[in-house]
Amino acid sequence: MATAAINSKQCFICKKEKSNLFPCGGCSEKFCNIDLPKHHQEHVVELEKIANDCDTFQQTISEQQQDLTHHPLIQQVNEWERDSIMKIKQTAEDCRQRLIKSTDDNIIEMKKKLNQFIA
């Protein structure tokens, strides 16, 4: 018990017994008036690093969001679109050619029958 009482009156950094110790709200340790500003500065540096990491992360997300045109899945969708359009165009052209041939064949057949009727 005596050790706990001595430790509670010691500065966490310098370990010196001080009559005026100040608790840190961030870590709940007690510091003398000389070491508290140093400890506070350590927290400031840590928070700045966290803020910088957060900014870097947000910048990375923004860059990726803006550069979606080069995303492999977007490129795959673009390729699928081009292939689908080509297939549709080819199918439409095939249908046109069949219709033209069928119409030509029907016209020729009608002319033959008409000629047979007239002759």
Rosetta constraint file for C-alpha pairs under 8 A:
AtomPair CA 1 CA 5 HARMONIC 6.53 0.50
AtomPair CA 2 CA 6 HARMONIC 6.35 0.50
AtomPair CA 3 CA 7 HARMONIC 6.07 0.50
AtomPair CA 4 CA 8 HARMONIC 6.09 0.50
AtomPair CA 5 CA 9 HARMONIC 6.74 0.50
AtomPair CA 6 CA 10 HARMONIC 6.56 0.50
AtomPair CA 6 CA 17 HARMONIC 7.60 0.50
AtomPair CA 8 CA 30 HARMONIC 7.66 0.50
AtomPair CA 9 CA 17 HARMONIC 5.52 0.50
AtomPair CA 9 CA 18 HARMONIC 6.09 0.50
AtomPair CA 9 CA 19 HARMONIC 6.92 0.50
AtomPair CA 9 CA 21 HARMONIC 7.09 0.50
AtomPair CA 10 CA 14 HARMONIC 7.89 0.50
AtomPair CA 10 CA 15 HARMONIC 5.11 0.50
AtomPair CA 10 CA 16 HARMONIC 5.18 0.50
AtomPair CA 10 CA 17 HARMONIC 4.33 0.50
AtomPair CA 10 CA 18 HARMONIC 6.04 0.50
AtomPair CA 10 CA 21 HARMONIC 7.68 0.50
AtomPair CA 10 CA 30 HARMONIC 7.48 0.50
AtomPair CA 10 CA 31 HARMONIC 7.61 0.50
AtomPair CA 11 CA 15 HARMONIC 4.75 0.50
AtomPair CA 11 CA 16 HARMONIC 5.61 0.50
AtomPair CA 11 CA 17 HARMONIC 6.51 0.50
AtomPair CA 11 CA 18 HARMONIC 6.88 0.50
AtomPair CA 11 CA 21 HARMONIC 6.75 0.50
AtomPair CA 11 CA 30 HARMONIC 5.77 0.50
AtomPair CA 11 CA 31 HARMONIC 4.48 0.50
AtomPair CA 11 CA 32 HARMONIC 5.39 0.50
AtomPair CA 11 CA 35 HARMONIC 7.79 0.50
AtomPair CA 12 CA 29 HARMONIC 6.42 0.50
AtomPair CA 12 CA 30 HARMONIC 5.82 0.50
AtomPair CA 12 CA 31 HARMONIC 5.60 0.50
AtomPair CA 13 CA 31 HARMONIC 6.93 0.50
AtomPair CA 13 CA 35 HARMONIC 6.65 0.50
AtomPair CA 14 CA 35 HARMONIC 7.45 0.50
AtomPair CA 18 CA 32 HARMONIC 6.68 0.50
AtomPair CA 20 CA 32 HARMONIC 6.47 0.50
AtomPair CA 20 CA 33 HARMONIC 7.48 0.50
AtomPair CA 21 CA 30 HARMONIC 5.69 0.50
AtomPair CA 21 CA 31 HARMONIC 5.19 0.50
AtomPair CA 21 CA 32 HARMONIC 4.81 0.50
AtomPair CA 21 CA 33 HARMONIC 6.95 0.50
AtomPair CA 22 CA 30 HARMONIC 5.21 0.50
AtomPair CA 22 CA 31 HARMONIC 5.18 0.50
AtomPair CA 22 CA 32 HARMONIC 6.23 0.50
AtomPair CA 22 CA 33 HARMONIC 7.16 0.50
AtomPair CA 22 CA 36 HARMONIC 7.29 0.50
AtomPair CA 23 CA 28 HARMONIC 5.78 0.50
AtomPair CA 23 CA 29 HARMONIC 5.57 0.50
AtomPair CA 23 CA 30 HARMONIC 4.26 0.50
AtomPair CA 23 CA 31 HARMONIC 6.29 0.50
AtomPair CA 24 CA 28 HARMONIC 4.96 0.50
AtomPair CA 24 CA 29 HARMONIC 5.56 0.50
AtomPair CA 24 CA 30 HARMONIC 6.13 0.50
AtomPair CA 24 CA 31 HARMONIC 7.33 0.50
AtomPair CA 24 CA 36 HARMONIC 7.71 0.50
AtomPair CA 31 CA 35 HARMONIC 5.87 0.50
AtomPair CA 31 CA 36 HARMONIC 5.17 0.50
AtomPair CA 32 CA 36 HARMONIC 5.88 0.50
AtomPair CA 33 CA 37 HARMONIC 7.30 0.50
AtomPair CA 34 CA 38 HARMONIC 7.52 0.50
AtomPair CA 35 CA 39 HARMONIC 6.15 0.50
AtomPair CA 36 CA 40 HARMONIC 5.96 0.50
AtomPair CA 37 CA 41 HARMONIC 6.07 0.50
AtomPair CA 38 CA 42 HARMONIC 6.42 0.50
AtomPair CA 39 CA 43 HARMONIC 6.59 0.50
AtomPair CA 40 CA 44 HARMONIC 6.34 0.50
AtomPair CA 41 CA 45 HARMONIC 6.18 0.50
AtomPair CA 42 CA 46 HARMONIC 6.21 0.50
AtomPair CA 43 CA 47 HARMONIC 6.09 0.50
AtomPair CA 44 CA 48 HARMONIC 6.12 0.50
AtomPair CA 45 CA 49 HARMONIC 6.23 0.50
AtomPair CA 46 CA 50 HARMONIC 6.27 0.50
AtomPair CA 47 CA 51 HARMONIC 6.05 0.50
AtomPair CA 48 CA 52 HARMONIC 6.05 0.50
AtomPair CA 49 CA 53 HARMONIC 6.07 0.50
AtomPair CA 50 CA 54 HARMONIC 6.08 0.50
AtomPair CA 51 CA 55 HARMONIC 6.15 0.50
AtomPair CA 52 CA 56 HARMONIC 6.11 0.50
AtomPair CA 53 CA 57 HARMONIC 6.09 0.50
AtomPair CA 54 CA 58 HARMONIC 6.15 0.50
AtomPair CA 55 CA 59 HARMONIC 6.09 0.50
AtomPair CA 56 CA 60 HARMONIC 6.16 0.50
AtomPair CA 57 CA 61 HARMONIC 6.28 0.50
AtomPair CA 58 CA 62 HARMONIC 6.16 0.50
AtomPair CA 59 CA 63 HARMONIC 6.13 0.50
AtomPair CA 60 CA 64 HARMONIC 6.19 0.50
AtomPair CA 61 CA 65 HARMONIC 6.05 0.50
AtomPair CA 62 CA 66 HARMONIC 6.12 0.50
AtomPair CA 63 CA 67 HARMONIC 6.10 0.50
AtomPair CA 64 CA 68 HARMONIC 6.35 0.50
AtomPair CA 67 CA 71 HARMONIC 7.27 0.50
AtomPair CA 68 CA 74 HARMONIC 7.04 0.50
AtomPair CA 69 CA 74 HARMONIC 6.09 0.50
AtomPair CA 69 CA 75 HARMONIC 7.05 0.50
AtomPair CA 70 CA 74 HARMONIC 6.83 0.50
AtomPair CA 70 CA 75 HARMONIC 6.50 0.50
AtomPair CA 71 CA 75 HARMONIC 6.30 0.50
AtomPair CA 72 CA 76 HARMONIC 6.12 0.50
AtomPair CA 73 CA 77 HARMONIC 6.24 0.50
AtomPair CA 74 CA 78 HARMONIC 6.18 0.50
AtomPair CA 75 CA 79 HARMONIC 6.17 0.50
AtomPair CA 76 CA 80 HARMONIC 6.15 0.50
AtomPair CA 77 CA 81 HARMONIC 6.11 0.50
AtomPair CA 78 CA 82 HARMONIC 6.30 0.50
AtomPair CA 79 CA 83 HARMONIC 6.15 0.50
AtomPair CA 80 CA 84 HARMONIC 5.99 0.50
AtomPair CA 81 CA 85 HARMONIC 6.13 0.50
AtomPair CA 82 CA 86 HARMONIC 6.23 0.50
AtomPair CA 83 CA 87 HARMONIC 6.24 0.50
AtomPair CA 84 CA 88 HARMONIC 6.16 0.50
AtomPair CA 85 CA 89 HARMONIC 6.10 0.50
AtomPair CA 86 CA 90 HARMONIC 6.08 0.50
AtomPair CA 87 CA 91 HARMONIC 6.05 0.50
AtomPair CA 88 CA 92 HARMONIC 6.07 0.50
AtomPair CA 89 CA 93 HARMONIC 6.13 0.50
AtomPair CA 90 CA 94 HARMONIC 6.15 0.50
AtomPair CA 91 CA 95 HARMONIC 6.18 0.50
AtomPair CA 92 CA 96 HARMONIC 6.17 0.50
AtomPair CA 93 CA 97 HARMONIC 6.20 0.50
AtomPair CA 94 CA 98 HARMONIC 6.22 0.50
AtomPair CA 95 CA 99 HARMONIC 6.06 0.50
AtomPair CA 96 CA 100 HARMONIC 6.10 0.50
AtomPair CA 97 CA 101 HARMONIC 6.10 0.50
AtomPair CA 98 CA 102 HARMONIC 5.88 0.50
AtomPair CA 99 CA 103 HARMONIC 5.89 0.50
AtomPair CA 100 CA 104 HARMONIC 6.01 0.50
AtomPair CA 101 CA 105 HARMONIC 5.99 0.50
AtomPair CA 102 CA 106 HARMONIC 6.06 0.50
AtomPair CA 103 CA 107 HARMONIC 6.07 0.50
AtomPair CA 104 CA 108 HARMONIC 6.12 0.50
AtomPair CA 105 CA 109 HARMONIC 6.11 0.50
AtomPair CA 106 CA 110 HARMONIC 6.04 0.50
AtomPair CA 107 CA 111 HARMONIC 6.14 0.50
AtomPair CA 108 CA 112 HARMONIC 6.30 0.50
AtomPair CA 109 CA 113 HARMONIC 6.29 0.50
AtomPair CA 110 CA 114 HARMONIC 5.91 0.50
AtomPair CA 111 CA 115 HARMONIC 5.92 0.50
AtomPair CA 112 CA 116 HARMONIC 6.17 0.50
AtomPair CA 113 CA 117 HARMONIC 6.15 0.50
AtomPair CA 114 CA 118 HARMONIC 6.09 0.50
AtomPair CA 115 CA 119 HARMONIC 5.77 0.50
